[in-house]
Amino acid sequence: MAKLRITQVRSAIGQSERHRGTLRALGLGRIGRSAEHEESPALAGMLRKVRHLVKVESA
């Protein structure tokens, strides 16, 4: 499976608790912080929820 690098580019302030929880589950929480994850259907669903807050690129 491919690895993806997810970087938070927008603040979670003003977002719903579910969006903030999704960012925490991804290992993010601060603008500029990055995390690498294996591509999976679960990860795709999480990224769909917070796509306005993160930047995704292949690692």
PDB file as gemmi writes it, atoms N, CA and C in Angstrom:
CRYST1    1.000    1.000    1.000  90.00  90.00  90.00 P 1                      
ATOM      1  N   MET A   1       0.839  -1.192   0.000  1.00  0.00           N  
ATOM      2  CA  MET A   1       0.000   0.000   0.000  1.00  0.00           C  
ATOM      3  C   MET A   1       0.882   1.253   0.000  1.00  0.00           C  
ATOM      4  N   ALA A   2       0.339   2.312  -0.544  1.00  0.00           N  
ATOM      5  CA  ALA A   2       1.071   3.581  -0.620  1.00  0.00           C  
ATOM      6  C   ALA A   2       0.999   4.317   0.714  1.00  0.00           C  
ATOM      7  N   LYS A   3       2.044   5.090   0.970  1.00  0.00           N  
ATOM      8  CA  LYS A   3       2.053   5.926   2.167  1.00  0.00           C  
ATOM      9  C   LYS A   3       1.644   7.339   1.765  1.00  0.00           C  
ATOM     10  N   LEU A   4       0.879   7.984   2.641  1.00  0.00           N  
ATOM     11  CA  LEU A   4       0.441   9.351   2.404  1.00  0.00           C  
ATOM     12  C   LEU A   4       0.980  10.244   3.507  1.00  0.00           C  
ATOM     13  N   ARG A   5       1.428  11.445   3.136  1.00  0.00           N  
ATOM     14  CA  ARG A   5       1.840  12.440   4.123  1.00  0.00           C  
ATOM     15  C   ARG A   5       0.708  13.453   4.232  1.00  0.00           C  
ATOM     16  N   ILE A   6       0.174  13.590   5.441  1.00  0.00           N  
ATOM     17  CA  ILE A   6      -0.936  14.502   5.701  1.00  0.00           C  
ATOM     18  C   ILE A   6      -0.399  15.652   6.538  1.00  0.00           C  
ATOM     19  N   THR A   7      -0.631  16.883   6.086  1.00  0.00           N  
ATOM     20  CA  THR A   7      -0.158  18.077   6.780  1.00  0.00           C  
ATOM     21  C   THR A   7      -1.348  18.970   7.081  1.00  0.00           C  
ATOM     22  N   GLN A   8      -1.449  19.427   8.319  1.00  0.00           N  
ATOM     23  CA  GLN A   8      -2.531  20.346   8.685  1.00  0.00           C  
ATOM     24  C   GLN A   8      -2.159  21.740   8.210  1.00  0.00           C  
ATOM     25  N   VAL A   9      -3.060  22.380   7.455  1.00  0.00           N  
ATOM     26  CA  VAL A   9      -2.782  23.705   6.902  1.00  0.00           C  
ATOM     27  C   VAL A   9      -3.739  24.772   7.400  1.00  0.00           C  
ATOM     28  N   ARG A  10      -4.829  24.368   8.071  1.00  0.00           N  
ATOM     29  CA  ARG A  10      -5.780  25.338   8.625  1.00  0.00           C  
ATOM     30  C   ARG A  10      -6.087  24.984  10.060  1.00  0.00           C  
ATOM     31  N   SER A  11      -6.493  25.981  10.816  1.00  0.00           N  
ATOM     32  CA  SER A  11      -6.774  25.813  12.232  1.00  0.00           C  
ATOM     33  C   SER A  11      -8.064  25.025  12.459  1.00  0.00           C  
ATOM     34  N   ALA A  12      -8.095  24.314  13.582  1.00  0.00           N  
ATOM     35  CA  ALA A  12      -9.292  23.572  13.972  1.00  0.00           C  
ATOM     36  C   ALA A  12     -10.230  24.436  14.809  1.00  0.00           C  
ATOM     37  N   ILE A  13      -9.833  25.656  15.116  1.00  0.00           N  
ATOM     38  CA  ILE A  13     -10.690  26.552  15.891  1.00  0.00           C  
ATOM     39  C   ILE A  13     -11.966  26.809  15.095  1.00  0.00           C  
ATOM     40  N   GLY A  14     -13.096  26.665  15.746  1.00  0.00           N  
ATOM     41  CA  GLY A  14     -14.376  26.893  15.089  1.00  0.00           C  
ATOM     42  C   GLY A  14     -14.923  25.674  14.372  1.00  0.00           C  
ATOM     43  N   GLN A  15     -14.159  24.593  14.344  1.00  0.00           N  
ATOM     44  CA  GLN A  15     -14.622  23.363  13.703  1.00  0.00           C  
ATOM     45  C   GLN A  15     -15.405  22.534  14.716  1.00  0.00           C  
ATOM     46  N   SER A  16     -16.157  21.566  14.219  1.00  0.00           N  
ATOM     47  CA  SER A  16     -16.943  20.722  15.108  1.00  0.00           C  
ATOM     48  C   SER A  16     -16.024  19.807  15.918  1.00  0.00           C  
ATOM     49  N   GLU A  17     -16.553  19.280  17.000  1.00  0.00           N  
ATOM     50  CA  GLU A  17     -15.784  18.360  17.846  1.00  0.00           C  
ATOM     51  C   GLU A  17     -15.382  17.112  17.066  1.00  0.00           C  
ATOM     52  N   ARG A  18     -16.213  16.682  16.142  1.00  0.00           N  
ATOM     53  CA  ARG A  18     -15.887  15.505  15.324  1.00  0.00           C  
ATOM     54  C   ARG A  18     -14.691  15.779  14.431  1.00  0.00           C  
ATOM     55  N   HIS A  19     -14.616  16.978  13.858  1.00  0.00           N  
ATOM     56  CA  HIS A  19     -13.474  17.310  13.003  1.00  0.00           C  
ATOM     57  C   HIS A  19     -12.205  17.399  13.832  1.00  0.00           C  
ATOM     58  N   ARG A  20     -12.298  17.999  15.024  1.00  0.00           N  
ATOM     59  CA  ARG A  20     -11.114  18.085  15.886  1.00  0.00           C  
ATOM     60  C   ARG A  20     -10.659  16.691  16.312  1.00  0.00           C  
ATOM     61  N   GLY A  21     -11.615  15.803  16.587  1.00  0.00           N  
ATOM     62  CA  GLY A  21     -11.275  14.435  16.951  1.00  0.00           C  
ATOM     63  C   GLY A  21     -10.615  13.687  15.809  1.00  0.00           C  
ATOM     64  N   THR A  22     -11.080  13.929  14.602  1.00  0.00           N  
ATOM     65  CA  THR A  22     -10.484  13.285  13.433  1.00  0.00           C  
ATOM     66  C   THR A  22      -9.050  13.753  13.255  1.00  0.00           C  
ATOM     67  N   LEU A  23      -8.790  15.041  13.439  1.00  0.00           N  
ATOM     68  CA  LEU A  23      -7.417  15.538  13.343  1.00  0.00           C  
ATOM     69  C   LEU A  23      -6.534  14.875  14.390  1.00  0.00           C  
ATOM     70  N   ARG A  24      -7.032  14.734  15.622  1.00  0.00           N  
ATOM     71  CA  ARG A  24      -6.249  14.076  16.677  1.00  0.00           C  
ATOM     72  C   ARG A  24      -5.956  12.630  16.308  1.00  0.00           C  
ATOM     73  N   ALA A  25      -6.949  11.945  15.745  1.00  0.00           N  
ATOM     74  CA  ALA A  25      -6.767  10.544  15.356  1.00  0.00           C  
ATOM     75  C   ALA A  25      -5.741  10.410  14.237  1.00  0.00           C  
ATOM     76  N   LEU A  26      -5.613  11.432  13.419  1.00  0.00           N  
ATOM     77  CA  LEU A  26      -4.601  11.430  12.355  1.00  0.00           C  
ATOM     78  C   LEU A  26      -3.217  11.788  12.870  1.00  0.00           C  
ATOM     79  N   GLY A  27      -3.126  12.211  14.114  1.00  0.00           N  
ATOM     80  CA  GLY A  27      -1.833  12.600  14.678  1.00  0.00           C  
ATOM     81  C   GLY A  27      -1.506  14.052  14.438  1.00  0.00           C  
ATOM     82  N   LEU A  28      -2.530  14.864  14.167  1.00  0.00           N  
ATOM     83  CA  LEU A  28      -2.327  16.281  13.904  1.00  0.00           C  
ATOM     84  C   LEU A  28      -2.890  17.084  15.067  1.00  0.00           C  
ATOM     85  N   GLY A  29      -3.010  18.387  14.916  1.00  0.00           N  
ATOM     86  CA  GLY A  29      -3.562  19.212  15.976  1.00  0.00           C  
ATOM     87  C   GLY A  29      -2.963  20.597  15.989  1.00  0.00           C  
ATOM     88  N   ARG A  30      -1.965  20.814  15.161  1.00  0.00           N  
ATOM     89  CA  ARG A  30      -1.311  22.110  15.104  1.00  0.00           C  
ATOM     90  C   ARG A  30      -0.974  22.392  13.636  1.00  0.00           C  
ATOM     91  N   ILE A  31      -1.137  23.614  13.197  1.00  0.00           N  
ATOM     92  CA  ILE A  31      -0.848  23.966  11.814  1.00  0.00           C  
ATOM     93  C   ILE A  31       0.619  23.674  11.522  1.00  0.00           C  
ATOM     94  N   GLY A  32       0.864  23.024  10.392  1.00  0.00           N  
ATOM     95  CA  GLY A  32       2.222  22.692   9.986  1.00  0.00           C  
ATOM     96  C   GLY A  32       2.670  21.307  10.412  1.00  0.00           C  
ATOM     97  N   ARG A  33       1.948  20.673  11.303  1.00  0.00           N  
ATOM     98  CA  ARG A  33       2.323  19.331  11.754  1.00  0.00           C  
ATOM     99  C   ARG A  33       1.947  18.319  10.685  1.00  0.00           C  
ATOM    100  N   SER A  34       2.820  17.327  10.467  1.00  0.00           N  
ATOM    101  CA  SER A  34       2.593  16.302   9.453  1.00  0.00           C  
ATOM    102  C   SER A  34       2.601  14.921  10.077  1.00  0.00           C  
ATOM    103  N   ALA A  35       1.943  13.992   9.411  1.00  0.00           N  
ATOM    104  CA  ALA A  35       1.937  12.592   9.830  1.00  0.00           C  
ATOM    105  C   ALA A  35       1.882  11.732   8.570  1.00  0.00           C  
ATOM    106  N   GLU A  36       2.489  10.544   8.649  1.00  0.00           N  
ATOM    107  CA  GLU A  36       2.449   9.606   7.527  1.00  0.00           C  
ATOM    108  C   GLU A  36       1.596   8.412   7.915  1.00  0.00           C  
ATOM    109  N   HIS A  37       0.736   8.000   6.985  1.00  0.00           N  
ATOM    110  CA  HIS A  37      -0.155   6.863   7.215  1.00  0.00           C  
ATOM    111  C   HIS A  37      -0.215   6.014   5.956  1.00  0.00           C  
ATOM    112  N   GLU A  38      -0.492   4.718   6.151  1.00  0.00           N  
ATOM    113  CA  GLU A  38      -0.740   3.825   5.016  1.00  0.00           C  
ATOM    114  C   GLU A  38      -2.122   4.137   4.442  1.00  0.00           C  
ATOM    115  N   GLU A  39      -2.209   4.100   3.139  1.00  0.00           N  
ATOM    116  CA  GLU A  39      -3.493   4.348   2.467  1.00  0.00           C  
ATOM    117  C   GLU A  39      -4.461   3.208   2.773  1.00  0.00           C  
ATOM    118  N   SER A  40      -5.696   3.559   3.167  1.00  0.00           N  
ATOM    119  CA  SER A  40      -6.716   2.556   3.476  1.00  0.00           C  
ATOM    120  C   SER A  40      -8.092   3.204   3.321  1.00  0.00           C  
ATOM    121  N   PRO A  41      -9.137   2.388   3.235  1.00  0.00           N  
ATOM    122  CA  PRO A  41     -10.489   2.957   3.155  1.00  0.00           C  
ATOM    123  C   PRO A  41     -10.849   3.790   4.385  1.00  0.00           C  
ATOM    124  N   ALA A  42     -10.408   3.369   5.574  1.00  0.00           N  
ATOM    125  CA  ALA A  42     -10.701   4.125   6.792  1.00  0.00           C  
ATOM    126  C   ALA A  42     -10.021   5.488   6.741  1.00  0.00           C  
ATOM    127  N   LEU A  43      -8.778   5.513   6.292  1.00  0.00           N  
ATOM    128  CA  LEU A  43      -8.044   6.779   6.188  1.00  0.00           C  
ATOM    129  C   LEU A  43      -8.711   7.694   5.159  1.00  0.00           C  
ATOM    130  N   ALA A  44      -9.176   7.128   4.055  1.00  0.00           N  
ATOM    131  CA  ALA A  44      -9.843   7.932   3.027  1.00  0.00           C  
ATOM    132  C   ALA A  44     -11.089   8.609   3.590  1.00  0.00           C  
ATOM    133  N   GLY A  45     -11.849   7.898   4.420  1.00  0.00           N  
ATOM    134  CA  GLY A  45     -13.029   8.483   5.034  1.00  0.00           C  
ATOM    135  C   GLY A  45     -12.683   9.603   5.990  1.00  0.00           C  
ATOM    136  N   MET A  46     -11.614   9.423   6.770  1.00  0.00           N  
ATOM    137  CA  MET A  46     -11.182  10.466   7.694  1.00  0.00           C  
ATOM    138  C   MET A  46     -10.744  11.718   6.937  1.00  0.00           C  
ATOM    139  N   LEU A  47      -9.998  11.509   5.860  1.00  0.00           N  
ATOM    140  CA  LEU A  47      -9.521  12.646   5.078  1.00  0.00           C  
ATOM    141  C   LEU A  47     -10.672  13.374   4.387  1.00  0.00           C  
ATOM    142  N   ARG A  48     -11.701  12.656   4.002  1.00  0.00           N  
ATOM    143  CA  ARG A  48     -12.868  13.288   3.384  1.00  0.00           C  
ATOM    144  C   ARG A  48     -13.546  14.239   4.369  1.00  0.00           C  
ATOM    145  N   LYS A  49     -13.562  13.881   5.654  1.00  0.00           N  
ATOM    146  CA  LYS A  49     -14.200  14.726   6.666  1.00  0.00           C  
ATOM    147  C   LYS A  49     -13.439  16.026   6.917  1.00  0.00           C  
ATOM    148  N   VAL A  50     -12.112  15.985   6.812  1.00  0.00           N  
ATOM    149  CA  VAL A  50     -11.309  17.171   7.161  1.00  0.00           C  
ATOM    150  C   VAL A  50     -10.498  17.686   5.964  1.00  0.00           C  
ATOM    151  N   ARG A  51     -10.977  17.422   4.757  1.00  0.00           N  
ATOM    152  CA  ARG A  51     -10.212  17.808   3.573  1.00  0.00           C  
ATOM    153  C   ARG A  51      -9.988  19.308   3.469  1.00  0.00           C  
ATOM    154  N   HIS A  52     -10.830  20.119   4.117  1.00  0.00           N  
ATOM    155  CA  HIS A  52     -10.671  21.572   4.081  1.00  0.00           C  
ATOM    156  C   HIS A  52      -9.608  22.047   5.070  1.00  0.00           C  
ATOM    157  N   LEU A  53      -9.095  21.167   5.902  1.00  0.00           N  
ATOM    158  CA  LEU A  53      -8.106  21.538   6.912  1.00  0.00           C  
ATOM    159  C   LEU A  53      -6.703  20.977   6.638  1.00  0.00           C  
ATOM    160  N   VAL A  54      -6.595  20.034   5.716  1.00  0.00           N  
ATOM    161  CA  VAL A  54      -5.321  19.333   5.519  1.00  0.00           C  
ATOM    162  C   VAL A  54      -4.883  19.354   4.054  1.00  0.00           C  
ATOM    163  N   LYS A  55      -3.599  19.075   3.867  1.00  0.00           N  
ATOM    164  CA  LYS A  55      -3.025  18.885   2.528  1.00  0.00           C  
ATOM    165  C   LYS A  55      -2.500  17.457   2.492  1.00  0.00           C  
ATOM    166  N   VAL A  56      -2.801  16.720   1.428  1.00  0.00           N  
ATOM    167  CA  VAL A  56      -2.407  15.325   1.322  1.00  0.00           C  
ATOM    168  C   VAL A  56      -1.477  15.170   0.121  1.00  0.00           C  
ATOM    169  N   GLU A  57      -0.352  14.471   0.349  1.00  0.00           N  
ATOM    170  CA  GLU A  57       0.578  14.197  -0.739  1.00  0.00           C  
ATOM    171  C   GLU A  57       1.154  12.799  -0.530  1.00  0.00           C  
ATOM    172  N   SER A  58       1.618  12.182  -1.600  1.00  0.00           N  
ATOM    173  CA  SER A  58       2.201  10.847  -1.458  1.00  0.00           C  
ATOM    174  C   SER A  58       3.596  10.977  -0.864  1.00  0.00           C  
ATOM    175  N   ALA A  59       3.947  10.009  -0.034  1.00  0.00           N  
ATOM    176  CA  ALA A  59       5.254  10.066   0.657  1.00  0.00           C  
ATOM    177  C   ALA A  59       6.238   9.107   0.019  1.00  0.00           C  
TER     178      ALA A  59                                                      
END                                                                             
